[in-house]
Amino acid sequence: MENPTKANILLVDDQPTHLILIEKLIKDLKHNVIIANSGQEVLNYLRFHKQELAAIILDVNMPGMNGFQVAEKIKALPEHQETPIIFLTGTDFNDISKYKGYNLGAIDYLSKPVDIQILRYKISSLIEIFQHKKYLKQQAEELAITNVSLHNQVVKIQAIEQYLNQVNLNLEKLVEQRTAQLQKVNSELQQEIQQRRHIEEVLRMIALSFSRKSGKDFFCSLVEYLAKAEEVDYAFVVELTSNSHFLKPVAIYPEEALTANIIFDLKNGPCEEVLKNGFSVYENQVLIKFPNHKLVQNLQIESYAGITLFNSENQPLGILGIMSKQPLNKPELTTEILKIFAVRTELELQQQKTAKILQDSENLHRLILTNISDSVFITDDQGFFTFICPNTEQIFGYDYQEIKFMKNIKNLLGDIFDTQQELTQFEKIINLEKVIINKFGERRVLLINIQQVSIAQGTILYTCREITHRKKAEEILQDREEQFRQLAENIRDVFFIHDSHSYQLIYISPAFEKIWGIKQEKVYEDSLIWMNSIYPEDREKVINKVKQEQANQPTQLEYRIVKPNQEIRWIRVRSFPVFNNLGEVYRIVGIAEDITERKQADQLIYESEQRYRNLINNLHAGVIVHGSDSQILLCNSKAVELLGIERECLLEKTALDPVWHFLKEDGSLMSLKDYPVNQVIATKKSLTNYVVGVIRKNSKTLIWGLVNAFPELDIEGNLTQIVVTFFDITERQETELKLQKMNEELELKIEERTYHLHQANQQLRLEIFEREQAELALEENKAFLRNVIDNVPSMIFVKDADSRVILANNFLAKFYNKSIDQIEGQQHIEFVPDLADQKKFLQEDQQVFKSLETLLIPEQTITLPSGEVRYFQTSKTPLISIDGKVKYLLGVATDITERKNFEQQLEIALAQEKELHKLKIQFIDLISHEFRTPLTAILGSAEFVERHGEQLKAEKKEKHLRNILLAGRRLNELVDDVLSISRAESGKLEFNPTPLDFVEFCQNLIEEIQFGFAKNHHIELLLKGFVPEKDCNICYLDEKCLRHILINLLSNATKYSAVDSLIQLSLDCQEQQIIFQISDQGIGIPLEDQSLLFEPFYRANNVHTIPGTGLGLKIVQTYVTLHKGKVEFISEEGEGTTFTVTLPRYKNLQSYG
């Protein structure tokens, strides 16, 4: 951690030896040093470390970013615009460099090697100035804080009342909003709870009241409970009859309605709509909607709701409905309840119909048996009839003679068993079911009993009974059981049944898997697996409730479970005992629902109430809530603190308690009827801004409070409670008393001051005379000074702290095309036209008044009214008065535009010279390197032939001569490239277009290079848009230029592509232009290099050691431009490059102009 009393010095140098030397010097001075090795490093440091710097020591000659560039970027940071800079340099520097450094904020230059004593002195001086400035800044900040504090004290008394009123108003709004929100939420929750409880009660009654009833008792109980649950006049169950116009009543509540001969006529009535739609609800106006329906009109029905009852085959059985002489209050709830009742009603109604069918069938069979109605046959061991009963036609459709003609039982019943074998083993076969087709093709189900007998007619007795109707009834019962299963499995809650003694699970609905996250199969395997999922803290409670179930009592329980994914859910379980025919509990049925959302809502309400209480307790105002009898119901901590009474004692009191000691605003004792709460109770109106004095019982101290009291009334206008808020305004009251006393003292001082003013008036008259004489002399001196400054060829001005011009000379007035009178007395924003100048001048003025030091601006621009920009060197000096204060500043601005223009021209010339020098060096290096390679090859091969020529074989000698020839051609190409660039720069490049068959030209060119530089690549020529009979391949082109273009592009394609890769040259002949396109699969061109690719000598970063001059593409661009064409390319690094050259297709020389 740096010592905060030390100054920070920033040292930037790329030479470690210099850094070590200067760092040691600064540390010897007991100050902090911050070291950076480059400009980028120091900029990164300053960007993330907001430290004050006493000085910056900056090396000028650094690689990458020089010292001037670093200084410019540092000065762009607002916190370092005033930080002094000392430049270090190891080279000579001229006046221009000095001026540039001073313009960037330098205060000195030092040459390397640095004189340690001089550097020590300069650093010590800068640190001393920095610390002095820091001290002045601190003093100014403390003075500003003091001024602000004094100002705050003056306005505090005025603002406190406004603040308290605003706080009180905001509190009232917040309380009203929160109360409304809570009332709304509470109303919605109460409504939802009421509906759910109602539905739960309906389900419970269905489970308890109707489970042991059947037949007419069931339907009578159902409609009675439905009517009472929905608070309607009538509830009914009716069934369809063979008469399509009327419905037969099954049960009606009240029962006396049956005596009124109620007829449920379908035509033009609500029951007809129910059968059409499956469900209908009319909340009101039934009399108006069905004016011609006799039942509706006789009973004066206002509202109606009904649901169609269906059997297992989705055929309508009847209607369950309610009617009332009043409108329905809750149609949505009525809909849900009717749907719940309909499920049980459908089941019971269908069971009764099935039971009736079974009963009829049983009576019929009994009658048949009584009258030998079963078909009875006796056969011998071979199945031949020995006896046939006469009533066979009823079952089989065959009469006695027809069956007798069949002779054998197998012809009637078919092969159903090995009679002899089974009868030998069991003697009888009973209840054998057999499906037959009778004479008329009808399907019949027979129950056959076969017994071995020994009678005269035969040895085997067959008794056949038709059970077709019973089988259909059993199928119907199975369908109803399936419907019940689907109902249980598709409700959102979990429905379960288990044995009351062993607790073995009999059935559980699929919703269990969704809520518990446990597969149904697992809970069937182990009925107590759900016990492991119960939250540990709730298990004992659940076990106790299970014992209650075993005690034959309905139970209701809420507990938590932990799902396999560790999610915690809240469950509500309601279970009911089911009794057998002996009145004993043998099963437990129940419903379990997920109530996590409701629990979360309850928690949110609780947290909201807690926040509301915390808000009241944390208010700076006291809050007390009284009941309608003035009893205190609630108070916050601030009320306890202000009144000096413990909370427990405070909650026992009323507004009529004589213990209170309240004072009026004038200090007199307040009567009981004037207490704020008593006034609100009496008037039922709000009381605001009521000043009350309270004598605290415990401390015997007096406080003053500003009281607001608000009544809360119910819907009928009765008072329910009073909310009282009060603020401690003791300080304000005491301040008002002090102000009154000060006012009296001030009046006495005014009288005394008036007397002294009268005495001083005589003295003032004498002083005025003497002053007039002095002013006369001053005016003469002022005229002389005015004449002097008006003839100075620089802008001279004096400003005050508001940037108002007190004095201006003639040069300044003429500069802005104004008179002196139009400028003096005006702020500079009123006559300076440029907004940037206005802002700049204001910042400079504020800096001078703040620092109390002369500001030297070596160079700045100022814009004339005409828009012309001039350069000025400006100095602004604070004018310190005798008392040490600065009220004005003196400014002098000298026009240095001509000098600046000369410097800029000189800098441009120097920059151009540097660029030319750089290009010259680059060119020499590149050409030297490129020339050296072929020259080395020529010299090497020539020397080898010279030394060993006689010993070399002809083919070896020919190889070396070919190398010399190829290297010579490469040298010639390099020279041609350089000359082409040179001629292009000087405008001497030749251009001679002639008629050219460019297709044949390209074919010959490919054959030529295929044996040259492209011998290791495959070059493919593609032709597009060529029509031979139109001579589209002939146009005017410069053959030499075209050769340069294609050779350079194809050479680059082979040079930067892998061996044996494919290179395509495609030609596209269009009406107005020819398009040459060269595509390779090479290394591609990096994106950052693509914009500079046509610059001379420029090569991409990924070429590495591949030879080249960087002139080829520049030459291509030059020759394409000569043809008035264009060259473009697309490339992706690592994928390849495609160059496209587009040339105009001119058919005569004059087209080139």
N, C-alpha and C positions, 0 to 999 in steps of 0.2 A: 504494500500500500504506500503510495507516494505521500510525502509530507505536504499538507495543504498550504503551509506557510512558505514553501519553496516555489520559485518560478519554474516554468516549463520552457525549455529551449529545444526547438526542432532542428536536427542536423541531417542534411541530405547530401550524400556524396557516394559515388560508386567506387572510390578508392579506400580500402580498409585502413591503410596507414594514416590517411587524413582523419578518418572517423575516430581512430583510437587516440590520436594526439589531441583533437578538439574535445572529445568526450572527457578525457582526463582533466583538461583545463576547466571545463564547466563543473565537473564534480568537485574540483578543488575549491570552487567558489560556493560550494554547499547548495547547489541547485540541481533540479532534475533535467536529464537529457533524454530526448527521444530520437532514436536512430533509424534511418531508412536508407537503403542502398539504391533505390531508383525512384523515379517520379511516380510510377504506378503504385508502388508500395506505400508512399507517403499519402497519396490520395485515398487509398483504401483505408489507411489508418484514421485519417481525419474524418472520413465519412461515418465511421462507426465509434469514434471516441471524441465526444464533445468536450474538449479541454481548452482552457485559455492558454495562449502562447505568448511569452514575453518577446520572443524574436524567432526568426527562421533564418538559418545559415544554409545557403543553397548553392550547390556547385552548378556552374553554367554548362560546362561541356560534359554531358552525360549521354550515353547511348540510348537510342529509342526516343525518349522524351527529354529535350534539353531543359535547362534551368528556366529559361524564359517561358516555355510552354507550361512547366509545372507551376511557376508563379502566377501565370494567368488563370489557371484552373483553381489554385488556392484562393486567389482574390475573388473568384466567383462564389465562394462559400460565404454567406452573410457574416458568420461569426469571426472570420479572419480577414475581413476587408481592411481593417486598420492595423493588422499585425505588421511590424517593420521587418524588412528582408535585407540581409547582407549577402551579396553575390560573391562567390569564390571562383576564380578562373586561373588556369595555368597558361593561357595564351594572351597575346596582345589584344586589346579591344579598342575600337574607335569611338568617336563621339556618338555615332548612330546607335551603337550597342549600349553605350551609357544612357542615352536618352530613352531608349526602349526599356532598359531596366528601371530607371527612375519612374517612368510612366506606369510600370507594373507594381510600384510600391517599394522599390529599393531605396534604402537610405545611404548605402555605401557599397563600394566595390573593394575587394581585397585580392591581391595577386598571390598565387602560390609560388614558392613556399611562404606560408603565413607567418608574419611577425607575431610571436606569442604575446608580447607585452601590449601591442596595439590591439590585438583581438580581445585580450583580457579587459583592457580599458573600455572598448566599445561594448562588449557584452555586459560589463558591470553597469555602464551608463544606461543601456537599454532596460536592464532589469530594474534599475532604480526608477526610471521613468514609468515602467509597467506597474511597479508597486505603488507609485504615487497616483497613477491613474486609477488603479484598483481601489486605493483608499478614497479618492474623490468620488468614485462611482458608488462606493459603499455609503459615504456620507450623504450623497444625493438620494440614494434609495431610502436611507433612514429618515431623511428630511421629508421625502415623499410619503413615507408610511405615517410619519407624525402628522403631516397635513391631512392625510386621509382620515386618520383617527380623530383629529379635531373636527373635521367636517362631519364625520359620522356621529360624533357626540351632539353636534348642533341639530342634525336632522333626526336623531333617534327618537326624540319626544314626539315629533310630528308624524313620524312613520309608524310608531308602535300601534297607535289606534287604528290606522288603516290596515296594518298587518293583522291585528287581532280580529277586526271585522271580516277580513277576507278568509282567515282561518276558520272563523265561526261559520261563515257562509259555505265554505267548502265542506266543513264537517256536516252541516245540515244536508247538503246535497248527497254526500257520501252515505250518510245514514239512511236517507230516503231511498237512494238507489239500491243499497244493500237490503233494506227492508222489503222493497218491492220484489227483488230477486228471490229472497228467501221465501216470501209469501207465495210467489209463483211456483218455485220448486216444491214447496211443501204441499201446495194445492194439487200439483200433478202427481206427487208421490202418494198423497192420501187417496186420490181418485184411483190410481193404479192399484194400491193396496186394497181398496174397497172392492174393486172389480175382481181381483185375484181371490180375495177371501170369499166373495160371493160364488165364484166358480168352484173354489175348493169345497164350499159348503154343499154345492149341488152334487159334486162328485162323492163327497162323504155320505150324503143322504142316499145317493144311488147305491153306494156300496153297503150301507147299514140298513136303510129302511126297505129297499126293494129286493135285496139279495135273497131273502127268505119268503118272498111273496110271489104268487103266480096267479094267472088267470085274471078274473075280474078284479080281485083285491089289488093285484099289482097295478092295473090301469087306473083304478079309482085313487089309489095312493099317489100315483105318478101325477095325474092331472091336478089333484088337490095341492101337492107340494109345488108344482110348476106355477099354479095360479098365485099361491102365496109368495113364492120366491120372486116372481115378477110383479107382484102387487097389481094384478089385473082382475077383471070381473069374471072372465070365463077362461077355462082351459079345456081342451077336448082331444080325444083320439077317435077318428072315424075310419071305416074301412070301405073299400070299393065293393059294390054289389053288382048283380047281373043287370040291374037297371042303370043305364049309363047316365041318368039325369040326377040321381040322388046318391048320397053317402050314408052308410049305416053307422050310427053312433056306437062306439065301443065303451067309452067312458066320458062323462062330462062333469066338470065342476063349475058351480055347485050342483049337487045331485037333483035338487028340486027343479033344475032347468029341464030335466028329462020329462017331468010332469007337464011342462009347458008345451010338450009335443014339438020340440025343436026339429025342424026338417032341414038337413044340409043339402040345399039345392045347388047343383053345380052350375047351372046356366046363369050367365051374367053375374057371377059372384066371385069373391076373392079366392074361394077354394078352386075354382076353375083355373085361375091364374097360377096358383101353387102347382097344380098338376102339369100345367104347360111349362113352367120355368124351373120346377124342382124346388124353388124357395122364393118366397115373397114377403116383404115387410112394408106395411103402410103405417107410418108414424102417426098420421092424423087424416082427417077429411075422408074417411071411408064412406060416410053417409053420402057425400057429394060424388065420390067416384063410382059408387054402385047404387044409384037411386032406385033401380027397379028390382033390387034383390030383397025379397020378403024378410029373410032372417035378419039382415043388417038393419032394415028399417024398423022391424018390430022390437029388436033389442037396443036400438039407438047406438050402434057400434061406431066409435070414433077412430079406433086404431085396431090393427090386425097384423098378425105374423104367423106364417105357417111353413112347414117343410114336408116334402113328400117322403113317404116311407117306402122302401124298396125291398124286394126279396132277393135271394141269392142269385137269381137270374136277371136281376135289374129290372124286374117288372113291378109297377106300382102296386102297393098293398093298401095304402090309405094316406091319411094326413094327420100330423101332430101340430096343434096350433093353439094360439091364445087370442082373446078378444077383450077389448076394454072400452068403457065409455069415456075414457080419458086418453089424451095423446101419450105415446110411449116416451119415457124420459131418456132411456139409454138404448137406442136401437142396436148399437154394436154389441153390447153385452147380451142383449136378448138373442141376437143371432148366434153367439157362441153357445149360450145355454141350450137353445133349441137343438143345435147340432149335437151337443152332448146327450141330451135326452133322446134324440132320434135314434142314436146307435142302440141304446138299450131297448127302446120301444120296438124297433124293427126286429131285433132278436126275439123279444118276447112274443110279438104278434106272429112271427113266422113259426116259432115253436108251438104256439097254440094251434095254428092252422095245421102244422105237421102232426101234432098230438091228436087233433080231431080226425085227420086222415087215418092215422094209426088206429084210433079207437073205432072208427067206422069199419076199417078193414078187419079188426079183431072181432067185432060184432058179427060181421058177415061170415068170417070163418067159423065162429061159434054156431051160427045158424046153419051153416053147411054141415058142420060136424053133427049137430043135433039131428039134421035131416039127411044124414049120410051125404053131405054136400061134397066131401073130398072124393076124389076119384080113387077107387080102390080096385087093385087087380091082384089075382092069384095065378101063379104060373107053376109049371113043373120045373124040374131041375134043368131042362133045356130051354126054358124061357117061353114055352108055349102057353097061351092063355088057357086057364081053367075056369076063371071067373072075371067078369067085367061088370063094374057098377053102371047103372043106367044113366048117371048124370055127367058123363065124360064130355058131352058137347060143350059145357060151360067153360072147361079148361082147354081142351084140345081142338074144339070146333068140329070134331068128328062125332057122329052119332054112334050108337051101340053097334049097329050092323057094320059100319065102316071100320071100326076098330077090330071087331071080330074077324073081319075079312083079312086084317093084317096078320093074324094068327100068332105072331111072336112079339114079345115085349120090346125086343131090340128095334123092330120096325117102327115102334111108337116113340121110344125114349132114346134110341141109339145105343152104342157101346159105351157104357159108363163105368164098368168095372168087370173084374173076373168074379162073377157071382158065386160060383161054387167054392172057389178058394177062400174068399173073404168070409163068406158065411160059415164055412167050416171052422175058420179061426175065431170069429167073433160072435157067431150065431145071429147077430143083428147089425144093421148099418142104419144109423139115425142121422137126420138133418143133413142129408146129402142135397146140395143145391145143384140144380140143373137148368140150363137155359135152353128152351126149345122154341121152335117156330111152329105156330098152330096152323090149322088148315087154311086160314085166311092170311097167312104171311106175317102175323103179329108175333112180336117177341114176348115170351112168357118166362118168368122165373118160377121154378117149381122147387118145393121142399119135399124131398122124397125120403120116406122111411122104409127100410127093407128088413124083413124078419123071416127067419126060417121057422116054418110051422108044419104041423102034421095034421092036415085036415083032408077031408074027402076030395075037396076040389083041387088040391095041389100041395106043394111043399114050400113055396116062397110067396110072402104077402108083400104087396107094394101098396103104400099109401101116398098119394100125390096131392100136395096142397099148393095152390098158386100163391106166391108171396111177392108178386111183381110190385104191388103198391107199397109194401113195407120196405123193399129195397130202395124204391125211389125216396121214401121218407128218410131212410138212413143216409142216402146221398145228400139230401137237403140239409140234414143235421151236420154232416161233414162240411158242407159249404159254409154254414153259419159259423162253425168253429174256425174255419179258415179266415172268415171275415173278422172275427174277434182277434185272431192272431195278427192279421194285417193292421188292425186298428192299434193294437198294443205296440207293434213294431215300428209304426210310423209316427207316433206322437213324439214330441221333443223330449218329454220327461221319461224317466225309467219306471216301467211297471214291473212288479215282481210278485211272485207267490212262493211261499216256502212252508214246510211242515212246522206246526206249532210246537212239536215235542222234540224232534231230532234236529230242527233247524235246517233240514236238507232242502236245497233249492229245487223247486219244481219248475219254475219258469222265470225268465228275466228277459226284458225287451232289448233290442239291439242298441238303444240309446245308451245303455250302460257302457258299451265299448267306447263311444265318443266322449262321454263325460269322465269316466274313470281311466280311460287309456289302457284297459285290460281286456283281452279277448274273452268272448262269451264262453268259449270252450274251457278256459282255465277256471272260471268261476263255477261252471257246472261240475268240474272235477273236484274242486275244493270250495265248498260253500263259504268257508270262513276266510277265503283269501282277501275279501274286501276289508277284513279287520286289520290286516297288515298295512293297507293303504291309508288308514285313518291317522290323522295328525296325532303324534304321541301325546300331546297335552289334552286331546279330546277323547282318548280311548276309554278312560274310566267312565266318563259321562255317557258314552254310547252303550257300554256294557250294562249300566244301570237301567237304561231305557229298554234294552233287550229283555231284561228281567221283568220290566213293566208289561211288555208285550205278552210274556208268558203268563202274566197275571190276568189275562183276558181283558185288557184295557187298551183302547185306542191310544196311540202315542204320536207325538210330534217332536222333532228334534232337528237342530241345526248344528253342523259340525264341519270341520275341514278335512280334506283328503290331500294326499301327496301323490300325484300321477307319476308314472315311471320316468317321465322327463323332468322330474322335480318341480313341476308347476303345482302350485297350491290353489285349490278351488274350494268354494263354500258350497255345502250340500244341505238341502232341507228335505227331511224324510217324514212322511205321514203314513202310518200303518194302522190297519184295522183287522180285528179278528173275524174269521168266517166260521159259522156254526154248522154242525151236521144235523141230521134229523132228530138226534137225541138232545139237541141244545148244547152240545159240547164243542169247544173250539178245536178244530182239527187243522186249520190252515190260517196263515197270516198273509194278507194282501196289502200292497202299499205302492206309493208313488214317491220317487226321489227326483228332485229338480235341482238344477245348477243355479244358485242364487248369488254367484260371485259378483255379477254386475251390480245387483242391488246392494250388496255389502259395500262395494267400492263407492257407490253413490252415498250410502250412509256415512262412510268415512270422510268423503269430500264435504258433506254437510257439517260433520263434526269439526273438521279442520277449518272450514269457513267460519263457524261460530267462534272457534278459538282465535282465529286471526282478527275477528271483529272485536273480541274481548281484549286481545293484545293491543289493537289499535286504540281502543278507548283508554286502556291503562297507560299507553305511551304518549297520550296527548299532553301538551303543555297546559291544557285547560282542565279545570276540575269538572267532572261530570257526575251528576246524581240523578237517579231515576226514582220518582215517587209514584206510589199507587194512587188510586182515586181517593183514598182516605188519607193521603199525604204521608203514609208510611214509606220510609226509604227502602227501596227494593235492591238497588245497585249503586255502587259508587266506585270510582277509580282511585288509583294511588295518589294522583295529584290533589283530589278532593280531600283525602285524609291528611295530606301534607299541609294544605292551605288552612283547613279548619282546625288542625291540631287535635283531632279526636280519633281514637283507634277505630279501625274498620268495624270491629264487632260492636262497639258502642254506637257507632254511627248508624248501623243498620237497624238498631232498635228504636230510633227516634222518628218523630213526625214533625211536620211544619208547625204544629201547635205546641211543641215542647217549650216550656218556659226557660229551659237551660240556655237557649239561644240568646245571644246578646248582639242584636243588629243595630247599626246606626244609619241614619239618613246621610245624604251627601253633605248636609250642613253641620253634621256632627251630633245632632240630637238623636235620642233613643227612638227606635222604630217600633210602632205598635204591631201586635200580632196580625191584624187585618192587612197591614201594609207589607207583610212578608211576601216575597215574590211568588212562592208556591200558593199561598192563600189567595193572592189576587187572581192567579190563573184558575184556581178551583172555583172562585166566585164568578168569573167572567167567561171562562172557557176560551179565552183569547191569549195569543202569544204576548210575552212581555220581553222587550229588547232594550239593550244598553241601559240597564238599571244599575245605578251605582249604590253599593251597599258596603258599610263598614262592619267588620266582624271582629269582636274581642275574643281571642282564642283563650279558652278556659285554662288550659295547662300552663301556657307561658305568660298569660296576662298581657299579650301583645296585641296590637291593632293592625289588621291588614284591610286594604280596600280592594273590592272586587267589582268587576263589570259583569253583571248577571244577565243571562238570556234564558227564558223559560218558555217551553212550547208544549201545548196540550196535545194528546193523541185521543181521538174520538173513534168510537165504533160506527158501524153503518147507521145505527139509529141515533147518532149524535150524543151518546153517553160517554162521559169521560172515563178512559181506561188507565192512563198514566200520564205523568208530567216529566219531561226531560229538561233538566236544568244544567246549563254550562256556565262557568264563571272563570274569569281570568284575573290574575293578580296585577292590579294597577297601582299598588302602593307607591312605587317609584314615581309614577306619573303624578299622583296626588301631592307627594312631597315636593316634586319639581315645580308644580304650579304654585305651591306656597312660597318656595324660594324665589320664583320669578316675581311674585307679587311684592315680596320684600325688596328684591333688587330694583323693582320699578320705583318704589318709594325713595330708595337711596339715590336713584338716578335723577329724580326730580330735584332733590336738594343740590346735587352736583351741578345740574344745569343752571340753577340760580347763581351758584358761586362762579361758574364759568362765564356767565353773562357779564358779571362785574369785571372779571379779568379781561374779557374781550374789549370792553369799553376803554380800559386803560391802555390796552395794546393798540387800539385804533389810532391814537394820537402818535404813538411811536411809528406806526405803519405809514402814516402820511409823510413823515420825514424820510423814511426809507424809500418810499416811492419816488420822491424827487431825486434822491441820489441814484436810484436805479435807472431813471429816465436818462440821466447824464451818461451813465455807463452804457446803456443800450445805444445811444447815439454813436458812441465811439465803436461799439461792437458792430453796428451796421456798416460803418466805414471799412472796418477790417473784413467784414463778411463780403462786401463788394469786391475788395481786392482778391480775396481767396476765390470768389466765384470766377473772376476774370482768369485766374491762373488755371483752375481745373477745367474750364471750358475750352482752353487751348491745348490741353494734353491729348495726344492722339491715341488714347485708350479709354475704355469705359470705366468711369469712376462713380461709385454709388455708396450710400450709407443706408442700412436697413435696420429696423427694430426687430424685436423678437417675433412679431407676427408677419415677418417678411414684407413689411410695408416700407416703401422707398421714402426715406427722409430727405435725401440729397441725391441729385443725379446731374451729370455734366452733359454738355452739348453733344459729345460723341455718342453717348448712350441714347439720347433722344433721337438723333438722326438715324441711328442703327435700326430703330423700330418705327421710323417714319412718324414720330410724335414730337410734340413740343415738350420742353422741360416741365411746364405747368401740368401737362396731361399725364406725366409720369410721377412727379413728386406727390406724395400723399396716397398713392395707389399701391396695392399689392401686386407683385410681379405677375400673378395669374391674370391680371386685368389688361396687360399690354403684351405679354409674351405669348405668341400665337401657338407655339408647339407644345403639346401636352407633355411629351417626354422631357422637354426643357423645364417646364413648370415643376414637375415632380423632382427632377434632378436638383434644381436650385433650392427647393424647399429642404431636401435631405441635407444639402451642403450647409445651409444656414443653421439647421437644427444641430448639426454636428459641431459647428463653431461655438454656438451658445452652450452646448453641453460640455465640450472639452475645454473651453476657455483657451484654446490654442489656435495659432495661425494655421489655416488650411491652404496648402499649396497644391494646385492642380496643374501639373505640367502641360496637360493637353486635354481639351474637351471640345465637343462640337456644339455650336449654337445655330439655330435655324432662323433666318431672316423672314419677315412677313411675305417676301416674294417666293419663299421656298428654298432659296439658296442656303447651303450649309457652309459655315465658316468655322475655322479652328481658332481657339483662343487658349492662352495661358493665363490662368486666374489664380489670384490669391485673395483670401478672405481672412481679415484679422479682427479679433474681438476688441472693442474699445472699452477699457476698464475705467470706471469712474473712480472718484476719490474714495468712496465708501467700499471699493473692492467689488462692486457688482457690474455686470455687463448688461447694458441696455441696448447697445447698437453694435453693428459690425461694419467695417470698412472693406469694400471690395474694389479690386483693380483687375480688369480683364484686357489683355493685349492681344490683338489680332495677329496670329502666326500662320495664317492660311498659306501665304506664299512659301514660307519656309517648310510647311508641312507638305505642300505639293511637291517641292523639290526633293524632300526626303522620301516620299512615296515613289517618285520616278526613279530615284536612286535604288530603293529596295527592289523595285520591279526589275531593274537592269541587273542587279546582283543575283536575283532569283533566276532570271533567264540564263545568266552566265553560268550559275551553278548547275542548272538543268542540262545546258549544252555540254558542260564539262563532264557531268555524270554519264550522259549518252555517249560522249566520245570515248570515255574509259570503258564503258560497257561494250561498245562496238569493237574497240581494239582488242579487248579480252576475247570476245566471241569469235571475231574473224581470225585472231591468232590461233585460237584453239581449233577452229574448223579447218583452217589452212594447214595446220601442222599435221593433221592425220593423213590427208592424201599425199602431202609432201614427204612425210616419213615413208609411206608406202613406195613412192617413186624412187626416193633415194636408196631405200633398202634393196629394192629389186634391181636397180641400176648397178649399185656397187657389187651385188652378188653376181650379176652377169659379167661385170667387168673383171672380177677376180677369178671366176670359175667358168667363164664362157666356153673355153676350149673343151673342158671336161664334161659340160652339160649336154644331155641329150636334147634332141630337137624339141620334143614335147615339153620338157622342163623349161627350156629357154622360151618357148612360146607362151607357157604359163606366166613367167615373170614379165614378159613383154605385155601380155594381156592385163596384168595387174597395173603396170605403168600406164597403159592406155586408159583403164577405168579410173585410176586416181587422177589422171590428167583431165578426163571428162568431168570428174567431180569438182576439180579446181575451176574448170571453165564454168560449170553451173553456179558455183559460189560467186565467181566474178560477175556472171550475168545477173544473179540475184541482187548483188550490191549495186551494179550499174542500173538495173531496172528501178530500184528504190531511188537512186540518185537522180535518174532522168525524170521519174515521176515527181520528185520534190521540185525539180527545176522546170517542169513543164515541157521537157524535150522528148518525151516518150513517143515513138513512132506508132502510127495506127493506120494500117492499109487493108481495109476489108475488100475481099474479092469473092466471086461466087465459089461456094465450097459445098461439096457433098459431105456433110458432117457425119453421116452414118458410115460411109466408107472410110472417112478420116479416123473415126473411133475404132473401127475394126482393125485398121492398120496399126494404130497406136497400141492397141492391146497385144497384137502379135509381136510388136517391137519390145514392149516392156516385159512380156511374158518370159523372154529369154534374158532379160536384164534384172532389174531390182525386184521384179515380181515373180521370179522363177520358182520361189517356194510357196506361192499362193495361187488360189484358183480365182480367176477374174471372169465374170459372167456378164455378157452384154444383153440387155433387155430392151426391146423396141415396143413403143406404145403409140397408137394413133397414126401409123404410117399407111398411106394409100399410094401405091406405086404409080398409078396412072396420073396422079396430081402433082408429081415431082415435089412432094412436101419435104424431101430431104436436101433440097438445094436452097441456100440463102447466102446473103453477104456476111462473111465473118473474116476476121484477121486470123489466118491460120497459125501464125507464130504466137499470137496472144492466146488463142484457144489451146495451143499445145502447152504453153506455160501453165494455164489454168488446170487442165486435166492432169498433166504430169505431176504438179505439186499436190493435188488432192489425192491421186492414186498412190503417189509415193508415201504420203502421210498414212493412207489406209493400210499399206503393207508394213510400214515401219512400226506402227503401233498396234498391229494385230498378230495373233499367234501364227506360227508356221502351219501351212496346209489349210488355213481358214479361208472362207468364201468372201469375196469382195464383188459387189454388184455395181455395174455402171448401167443405168437405165436412161433411155432417151424417150422423151415424150414430145411429139410434134403437134402443136396446136395452131390455131388459125393465126394468132398474133405473136406467138412466142415459142421458143424451144426451151425445154427443161432438161438439164443434165443432173442426175442424182447419183452420188457415190455413197454406198452404204458398206460399213465394215462391222465386224464383231469383236472389235479391239478393246483397249483399256478404257475408252470413254474419256470425257472431259469433266473435271470437277465443276460443280455449280459456281463456286466462288471465282473460278478462272474464266468463265465463259464471256463475261463482259469485256475482258481485256485481250481476247484472243487475237484480234486483228491489229494490235499494237506492234510496231517493229521490235524485234528481238525478244518479244515476250513468249515464254513457254510455260505450260501448265506445271503444277507442282508434282504430278504423278508420272512425269516422263523419266525421272531418275537418270540413268546413264545412257538412255537412248540418244544418239547424236542428233544435232539439228541446230539451225541458226536462229529460228524464230522469225524468218523473213518470208517463208513460203506463203502463208495465208495473207500477209500484207500484199504480196505480189499478186495473188489471186484476186483480192479485192480491187487492186489498181486496174488490172486488165478487164475485170468484169465491169468496172465503172466506165472504162473507155468504150465498151459496147453498149452503154446506157442500160445495163442490166443490174441484177442484184444477187447477192450471195447470202444464204441463210443456213443454219444448221440446227439440228436437235441432237442431244447426246445425254446418255445416262452412264455414270461412272460404273465400269465393270461390265456393261452390256454392249457398248458400241456407239458409233456416231454415224449420222447421215448428213452430208452436205448437199444442198440444193442450189444450183446455179441457173438462173432464169435470164435468157438473152432474147432481145427482140428479134422477130423473124422478118427481116427486111429483104425485099426482093429486088432492090436497086440501091445504088450507092447514095442517091440523093436523100434517102430517108434518114441518113446519119447527120444531115444538115451540113 
